[in-house]
C-alpha cells in the first residue's frame, strides 16, 4: 500500500483532433491523438498501473502468458506493436488493456479459465481493444482512464474520505459499451482462429463469466443484498445475448479457421499449480472479519456483516448498506515523527476534536475527529518503521456518531501477529488432482478449506457449474 495520487486528464494530452482510419475495421473514427501520442500514453500509464496492481511474482507463468499473448497479437491488425502481457496479483476476475499494447490479466481470472485457448481468447479480446483503438476513441470519457484518479484519491489523505463510496463502487475498467465490446470479441475470435486456436474458446470464456454472474446474484439474493454489478468489463450489461454473440462473433472467425484448432487444456492448467486463490501473501489475506499480513506483521478486525476491499494502496472496510467506510493506508516514517505529529501533518490545517492517544499491543497511536457536516474519524498508528493512517466516514445524512464506536474498534484492533496467526496469513492455493471413479464435487468440497459455498466454487473453477460432476480420470482444480 502506498499514499500516491495522480490526476488523469486525457483531453489536455490530445493536441491533434480529427478523423483517422481505424486499422482494425477500416472505418473512419474521430480521435484526438496521434499513434505516437497513444504509445507514449500507454507507456506512462503502464508504470502507474503496476503501483495499483503489482506484478504477480511467478516469472514462469508470466513468460507463458506473454508467449500466448504474442502468438495471438502476431495475427492482429497491429502486429507491429510491442505488446506486453502481464499477470497482476489481484483476485479480481478481470483483464484490461492500455493504449499501445499493454495488456493485463488478473490472477483471479486465470484461476477460472480451463485451457490455453480460453486464455488466448481473453488476451485476444484485449488485443482487439488495442487494435481498434477503443481507448483513444473514448479519451474524453472517464470510463477508460478517469477512474485512475478516482480510484487512488483515497491516497491523498484524510480529505479524500468523501470519495470512499465512489472508489468502492468503481471497477477499474468497466468496458467500452456494447458495440465496442462486441467488436473486440469479433476481432479477438479472428485472431484466435488465425493463430491456430479454436475460436469456440471465446464462447467458453463467455460461459465462464456468465456462470460467475449467476453465482454472484444467487449469493447476493441469499444474503438479501442488492444484485452485484457486472464483472469483467461489465460483460453482461454491454453484450447482447449469447445467441447473437454466436452468430456475430463465431461465424466470421470459423470461416478463417483451418486445420487443427488447438485447445491445450492440460498444458494450461499445469501452470496453475500452486496459484494463490483469493488473496495472496503479498497483498494480505482476508479470513472472515479478520485481515492478516505476514510481511507487515499485522492483523485487524472488522465488525460482523462488514465487507473488506483489499487493494494495493488501501484496505477498505464498509458496512453491508455501504453507508459507513473506513480505510487504512500505510507510509514510511523516516523522520520518526510521533503519531500525533504525523496525523497533524496529514490533515494540514484542519481543526481536530476529541484528540486522544492510543496504546495497544505495544503500538502507539493518535486519534481525533475532523468536525463538520461530513465529520471524519482519523487515526495514525506506528508499527516498526511504518505508520498506518485510518480515515473513516459515513455517507449521506448519517452521523459519524452512529458508527464511531465501530470505527474506533477497528482502529484499536490493529496489532502484531501471533505465531498461530502467521499460518492464517498464508493464502489458499490451487492444486491439481485427477478425479477418481465415483468421486463427486460434494466430497471434494468437504475436503476443501474454501469459505462459503465450496461446492459451487469448485464447480465454477472446473467448468461444471451449476450441477456438473467430474469424469473419472479428468484433471480437477481443488483449493487447499
Beta strands, then each sheet from edge to edge (+ up, - down):
strand 1: 18-21
strand 2: 28-31
strand 3: 84-88
strand 4: 95-98
strand 5: 102-106
strand 6: 276-277
strand 7: 285-287
strand 8: 290-293
strand 9: 298-301
strand 10: 307-310
strand 11: 315-318
strand 12: 324-332
strand 13: 353-360
strand 14: 363-370
strand 15: 376-383
strand 16: 386-394
strand 17: 428-434
strand 18: 475-479
sheet 1: 1+ 2-
sheet 2: 3+ 5+ 4-
sheet 3: 6+ 17- 18+
sheet 4: 7+ 8- 9+
sheet 5: 10+ 11- 12+ 16- 15+ 14- 13+
end
